[in-house]
């Protein structure tokens, strides 16, 4: 029959056995094969980098990305799940630099580009095995035997095709622009990369005196980047703002914005009441235009002279604001987009006294010093010249390299760009077709990003990446090559079609310029590795060179999911490339995931010591428990606090409850040799179904309702809602159905009622194992294989080869469910009454009164009586015989209305007939009474209302239901309470002695005559409950002293 089930809650070893079963029996491949004829449901897996280890956040992404495809597969869809590896770019190069002890591009080139590229290729697989083990342990199913790899030539060739398409649309161009630039890596970065690397830093800014030519006065200008001051060529004011010439308390005459005078100069006043400055004259910004000043340094004099351009005067532009600084900003066109715009407008000279390593150049006094380290040196020199007004510290978010952590600089250089601004409207329109979960990300964070889109800086001055497929001649002619065959044709060398598409090999491929006949060489840049991952929808299939139908069948994706930071990463690169190439969104539904934090809501990091090792967590709690925690804990887009105790609590509440219910079934089914295959019609709508008792019909109704809820929620990507529906059902199945039906399983023989109970519970367990299989794939496999495969050789060998359960509407009885819900609510309130009265449930009570908008028939009343150990249930329209209401004034509303009468109102309310007042309030909406000749009218919002019970009664109420327990205990009730307590103690001793369920025992009672008398009077009832062949009133057996309702007694048990 069924394999015996251990109730040990350590699921890790069981999961390892299930994982082995999947591998040994090729279950993933079989699940794919079984759906070959199904409609395609496409899922794209965002490629991880295999040269970095998985972290706990990857567990979250893996379990979401696994669950939806499992669900869709069970729904009959063919769900391609091709794994992928992101293998190019700075992350890999930096890892290899560390490995080889290199630092920067010069040392890489000394080492040799070819051996460096070979090391990169090896490095990308450093943790491949770890990733594969990790994916298997967490239950992430994907085709890892045939993954797409972004460094493969076929993948790169598809990218070349894409870039040529973009080139042909005149959207790929070379430009001299201010770009975010990493001086450590020696390459520009894209705006989406920049967005991932901001840090909050404290730095010194500079308020600097620029001497006005021909006047004993200074322009006060502000900058947050003192290292750019040696490259200064102009100052800029807002043409529409008001500026003042002022005599300041420090003895200087300054020009600056009127709006900022107090903020900047106010501190110059030595004493309170002293004037910090005196306004001498006011101007519009335009009045100052072209006014000249003395340069701070003469480092750039030669450079400016050679360009024959005028410098060091006031310019005007509306970008200057009045929120910070002085209203005058310094202009260095080599280091800022706004500065560059002003430079072009005024034809200012171009001065760039910083090299590609981020170091000050030899023209300055700070040659070879990194720009950020040059800041204090420059400030010191300005101070020594009397030109530094102030150098206040300020805190701001500053971009750092997303991979090496170096502060970025905005730096003018020649780079290649994709003109995303030309397709902005298409991007926005395509984004509006996407079902973003949550919607706020699509409309907000991502939508705002697209509305403010910038051209994509696509080129990288690096080595390990997809080579930019543009060839250039010194005469200026450029060509974009779209395939290996085109390269062979263009060069006249058939072997060119076989060359590896990486540096340095591709750099050796040349061909003649059609314009001048000279050799054309490939430009030295590689492309942004984010272009690689964004190309995966088509490049994974080597489209358009092959697999055209396959690509079209699998594009766009129905579902993708990654963490929220991918709005600037993969989500964007996918959308950008799909819009450029196909003018449609590449995905239809996106679940955005919040970051995983520590239990205190802090970001995890190794340096803080709060990072969770995913392998340790999986070994400690098991994959299903962590999966379940992530599904039910919160909406997936919110930050997830990973907390071991919370994982265990979730495991206990859902998995533990389900497992114990399953273990209960197996225990008794094995005792009775119950074979579910013999009873096939009991849980579908049939004549046999009609004979089922109410509890069975209720469980089958709830089962079908919950299957429909889970199906609908997963269909619409509502993951926590699906998980909660499952958890609620399992709780009710275990703590209500099984508890109410236990005695049916214990009955002797195999009567029809027992068969009904077995089949109902069996159906629920098997159905829930299927409905929960996408979420907790390991445990459900265990349950399914033991309950189904052990007795039915024709059944699918895995729960993951089954169809998702379907709803049988004929079995759903909404009135029955509503009645049982009302019953459960009543029972919960009754238990609360017992807790208030401090009366155990084993102590019988005479009567329970219920006032409710519903009534329940005799069947339900009997259940209430049994559950709450109460002799009689009475439904009534009036519980005032047992309760009353007390009233106090709500001071915040009554005080303003009646002020002086408040004391009198309190007295009146304390003496009022509570029940009569409540009737008046319900009938008239107010209570009316007189206080010292003043008529007082109090509505419900003016009153604090409490319900209180009369002595001997306990009440519990909500907006619709009131229950009252009569807590007056007669001698007969007290004696019956003793009987229940004795039975409970004996049952505990049976369990502690490891007796089997059906073992018969002898019982020994000694040391308390009162208890002995009670037991003698009720010996038959006690003996039947505890399977006692004999009860003896002497010492014996395995004995223990107990406190039974205040009476001490020795109770002994022994197996017969």
C-alpha positions, 0 to 999 in steps of 0.5 A: 500500500502506501509508504509509511510517512514520518512526521519529522518536519525536516524536509531537506533530505526528502527534497534531495531524494525528489531531486534525484528522482527527477534527474534519474527519470528525466522528468523535466524533459518528459514534462516538455515532451508531453506538451509539444502539441500545446500552445506556446507560452514563452518565458525568457530567462534573464541570463545571469553571469556565471563568473559570480556566485548566486546570492539569496536574491537569486532564490527569489528570482528563481522561484518566481521564474520557475513557478509560473512556467510550471503552472502554465505547463500543467495548464497544457502549454508548451513552455520553452525554458532555455537557460542562458549565460551572460558572458561579456563585459566589465564584470568578467574583465575585472574578475580576470584582472584580479586573477592575473594581478593586473590593474587597468588597460595599460597592464592588460595590453602589456600582458597581451590582448589574446591571452587576456581574452582566453582567460575571460572565456575561461573565467565566465564558467567559474561558477557554472557548476555552482549555478547548476547545483543551486538551480537544481536545489531550489527546483528551478527547471530550465534547459541547461544542456543547451543554453544560449551563451552571449559569447558564442559566434552565432549569438554575436552574429545575430547582434551584428545583424541587429546593429546593421538594421539600426545602422540602416535606419540611421540610428547608430552614430558616432558623436563627440559628447559628454559621457559618463566615464569610468576612469578606472575601466577607461570606458564610457557607460550607458545611462542605464548603467550609471543609474545602477551605481549611485552612492550618497557621498559627502564632498567639498564644494567651492564658492570661488572669487573670479576677479572682474576685469577693470573693477575692484569686484568679483563674481562669486561662482559655485561648483561641486567639482573643484577639479574642473576649475583648471579647465574653466573657460566661462561663467554662466548666469540666468538671463531672466534672474536679478543679480546684484553688485554688493559690498560685503562685510568681508570687505569685498565687492561681489556680483551674485544672484539677489535670491541667494544673497542671504543664504551665501553672505548672511553668515558674514555678519559678526553680530546679530543686527549687523549688516552682512552686505549692502546692495550697490546696484541691481541688474538682469542676468543679460546685463552681465553678458560678455563681462570679462574676468581674470582666469583662476589659473593660467594652465590653459592659456596655450591651449586657448591661444591655439584655438583662437577663441575667446574665453573667460567672460559671462554667458547666459543660459536658463539652466542656471537655478536659484536653489543652490550656490550663488546663481553663477556657475562655472563653465568647463565644456569638457565635463558636463552636458549643460556646460557643453551646450553653453560652449557650443552656443558661445563657441567657447574654447575646449579645454580638458585638463584631465586624461583618460585615467581620470588624472590631472594632465601635465599642464597643471600643477597636479599632474598624475593626481586622480581628480577627486584627490586633486580637489583639496589641492586645488582648494588650497591653492585658491585659498592661498591666492585669496580666491576661495570664498568658502568650501562647504561640505555637502551631501549628494548622490554621486554616480560610481562605476556599477562594477568597480566602484570608482567615482565616474566623471562626466567627460567629453569624448568620441563614442558610438550611440544609438539614437533612442530619442528618435524612437521615444514615442514608439518606446512609450507606446510599446510600454503601454501594451505591457501588463506590469505587475505592479502597474506603478512600475510600468507607469512610474519608474520605467515609464518615467525613464522612457519619457526622459530617454537619452541616446544609448552610449553603446560603445565600450573602450574595452576588450571582452565583448561583442565587437562593434561591427563598423569598419572605418577608413582614414578618409572618413568612409564607414561601413557596418557589416551585418554577418560573417558571410558579408565580411567574407564577401567584402574582404574577398577572403572566404576564411573571414566567415570562420574567424572568431568574432572577438578581439583581437581576431576580428581586428585583423579583418580588413578590406578596401575602401570604395572611396579612396582604395585604402584599407578599412579597419574595424573601429576598436570598440566593443559594445555594451554587454546590456545589448547582449542580454537585450538581444536574447529573444532573437540571438538565442535562435541565431535569428535571422540566419536560422530558426525564423519560425521558431523565433516568431513562435516565441516572440514576444514573451508572455512572461518575464520576471527580474528584480526592480533594478532591471528597469534600468537594465534588462527590462530596458535593453529588451524594450529598446532593441525590440522597439528598434528592430520590430517596433513592438514590446518584447514581453507581455507580462512582467512581474517586478521583484523587490530586493531581498533584505535582512530581517531588519529591512537593511540591505544585505552586504558581506561588509555588514555581516548580514548577508545570507548564504543561499546554500546555507539557507537551502540546507537549513530550511529546504527549498519548498519552505523558502519558496513558500515564504517568498510566495506568501510573505508579501506582494513580490514587488515589495522589499522582502525581509528574509527571516529564518524564523518567519520561513520556519513559521510559514513552513509550519503553518502550511507545509507542516499542516498539509504534511501532517494531514497526509501522514494522518491519512496514510497511517489509517489507510494502511491500517485499513488497507484502503485502496482509493482506486476501487472507489472512483465515483465518490467525489464526482457528481453522481448518485454516490456523491448525493449520499455523502454527509454534509462535512464531505460535501463541504470539503469537496465544495471548498476544494473546487472553490479553492482550485478555481481561486488558485487557477484564476490568481496564477492565471493573472499573476496574483501570487500571494493571493494564490498562496493564501487561498491554498493555506486557508484551505489546508488549515480548514481541511486539517483543523476542521474537516479532519478534526471533525471526522477523526472518529469516522477513520477510527471506526471498526470495519469498512462501512460506507461512512468510513469509505466516504471519509477516506475518499473525500480526504484522499481527493482533497490531498491529491488535488491540493498536491497538484494545485500546489505543485508549481509552488512547492514542487518537492513536497507535492511530488512526495505526496502525489507519488505515495498517494497515487503512483503507489496504487495506480501504475497507469498514473503519470509518474510525477505530479509535474506531468499531471494537468492542473486540476479542473473545477467541477462546478456541480460540487460547489455549494455556495450556501453550504460554504456560507453556512459552514463559514458562519458556523466556524465564525461562531465557534471561534467567538465561542472559544474566545468567550471560554478564554475570557472566562478562563474555562477549558474546553474540556469543561462542559457548559450548559448553554450558548446563546447566538444573536446573528443575521443567520440561523443554522439547522440542527446539524450545525448546532450539534457541531457547535455543541460538540466543538465548544462542549456546550449542552445546548445552542439557542438562537435568539433575537435578543441577548439583553437578558445577558448583556448590557451596554455602557456609554462614555462621551467621545470628548473630541466631538462632545466637548466642542458641542456642549462644553460646560455640560460635559460633567453632567453628560458623563454622569447621565451616561453612566447611569443610563439603561444601556440596552434601552439607550442602544435601542434608541440609538438604533431607532433614532440615530441619537440618544436624547436626554436633558442636562441642567435644562439643556437638551443633549443629542448624541449620535454614534460618533459622539459615544464610546460604546462598550458591551459588558456581560452580566455575572455568570455570562461571557459575551463576544460580539462583532458588527453582526454576531453576538454570542453568549456563554452561560458560565454557571457550572452545576455539580453534574457539569463539573463532574463531566469536566473531570471525566474529560480531563482524565481521558485527556491525561491518559491519551497524553500518556499513551502518546508519550509511551509510544503506544500504537493507535490501536493498542489496548491498555490497562489504566491505574488510578490511585492517590485521590478518592474524589477522582477515583469515584468520578472514574468509577461512575464513568468507567465505561465511557472512559475505557471506550475512549482510551481503549482500556480493557481494565481500570484498576484503583491501585498503583501500577503501570507506567505511572505519573502524578497529574493535576486534574482541575486542582486535584492531584492523582496518580495515573498509570498505563500499561500496554495489554 
